[in-house]
């Protein structure tokens, strides 16, 4: 694709996919209200599947598209060095974001709905604070995810769809992490859902900021650097967040089966577009 001549329809599609991925937090919020027990098997499989999609597509597709773009601008050696440097810079960015979020409010320190005991329900101030900080933390995490989805969809719509679905699956348990403590603190499904919904909007906001900042400078070199950074962000999210969260539910093997299934589905989907 000629990235200097991107069609308006592609931009709209990229925004739409990013919005879809972000609003998946609302699904998690609804699950928290209507499920009597957390479906650990489903969540473990889904999170593993999401990680498999994101890891496979990052290493097999996104990284090499970034390298291809950069080596066209620079020579083979320098282009490869810039690609690798940008990949690890993306990892460093998301690691720093994680570093500055207190672990007590980390959105990936999840609790099962049934573990919210009566004693915990009485700690309304603490729960409300936890829910608000979790929403803020998820919003910060969702910002680079929105940029990743938008950038991928802008350059390759089929790739953008796969990443949007993977991130949407990832956002479902995050919606639970926000809505459950707020619901138990306030007794209001509306307030809990609203906060969860707002945290998910960070995805399209990330896409919008990325569009406004990057589009005027979107050359093959800039595209390669951003795309390599996005690959690093997605690999880090998968290894640091998705897989540990899946295994935290006590379904280690299911998370690995989901991982392999996600890789296989992503591989087949890419082969279909050869």
Order of alpha helices (4+ residues) and beta strands (2+ residues): alpha-alpha-alpha-alpha-alpha-alpha-alpha-alpha-alpha-alpha-alpha-alpha-alpha
